[in-house]
Amino acid sequence: MATTDTGRVEAFSDGVFAIAITLLILEIKVPQGHGAAELWRALGAQWPSYFAYAVSFLVIGVIWVNHHTLFVHLARVDRTLVFVNLLLLMLVSALPFPTALVAQNLRNGSAANVAAAVYGGVMVGHAVLFSLFWNHATRTGHCFDARVDIAAARAARWRFEVGMVVYPLTVGLAFLSAPAALAVHGLLAVYYAFNQVKVPTLP
């Protein structure tokens, strides 16, 4: 199976992550106010934008950290991994859209539920693609470097597949409470920040 080094894939991926995380701040508009009290009110009224920005910044940041951790242990990539990675980046670069959708509709009743469900759907896609990436990488192990314990890495697939159970639940939660669903995404990002992907290595 033809493979190539990871350098170009990593560089391209880092560029996409950097652009996506920067685009998030563009949703937050500078409020108009003619006096201090009016400006404070306008700033406070934008709390959905701040909330959505903070959650999505955490999400993209943690995805980047875990993505980097995986690539540190890859010596090469094959064509399938390149395309799975490309699809993952497609969803990462799309995250500013559901972020803006949630920010603009979080106080709009049933529209907030739809917006939060769309956000959750994008996160389901992230979970599926991360799982596909890991499953393909561990299927033969030919892309890993010599440090990696392939059998242990294959046994760790469940860590990725758990996300395919948890994230669909956030879509359901979105129709009960959009703010709660967004908060869960933030908590999941914090969880994955501390419980980072650990690639098993040989002693």
Residue, then its C-alpha position, 0 to 999 in steps of 0.5 A: m500500500a502506497t504511503t507518504d510522510t506526514g509533513r504536508v498533511e500536518a502542515f495543511s491540517d494546522g493551517v485549517f485549524a488556525i483559520a477555523i479557530t480565528l473565524l469564530i471571533l468574527e461572529i462577535k460584532v462590535p456593539q453600538g452605544h452612545g453612552a457607557a450604560e447603553l454600551w454595557r447593555a449592548l455588550g451584555a446582550q451579546w452573551p449568546s455569541y460569547f457562549a458559543y465562541a467559548v465552546s467552539f474555541l474549546v472544541i476546535g482547540v481540543i480537536w487540534v491537540n488530539h489530532h496533533t497527538l495522533f500524528v506525533h505517532l504516525a510515521r507515514v500516511d496512506r491515501t485512505l488516511v489522507f482522505v479521512n483527514l480531509l473530511l475531518l478538516m471539512l467539518v472543522s472548517a465548517l464549525p464557525f457556521p453552526t457556532a454563528l447559527v447558535a449564537q444568533n438563535l439561542r434566545n429564539g425559542s424553537a429556533a434555538n433547538v434547531a440551531a443546537a441540533v445542527y451544532g450537535g450534528v456537526m459534532v457527531g460527524h467529528a466523532v464518526l470521522f475520528s473513529l474512522f481515522w483511528n480504526h483505519a490507522t490501527r487495522t494494520g498499523h502500517c502507518f505508525d512508527a516503531r514505538v506504537d503497540i499496535a495491539a494495544a492501540r487497536a484495543a483502544r478503539w472504544r475510546f473513539e467509538v464512545g463519542m459516536v454514542v455521546y454526541p448523538l445524545t446532545v442532538g436529542l438534548a438540543f430539543l429539550s434545552a439548547p443552552a444545556a446542549l451547548a454547555v454539554h459540548g463545552l464540558l465534553a471539550v474540557y473532558y477530552a482536554f484532560n483525558q487526552v488521546k493516549v497512543p499506547t507505546l511499547p515498553 
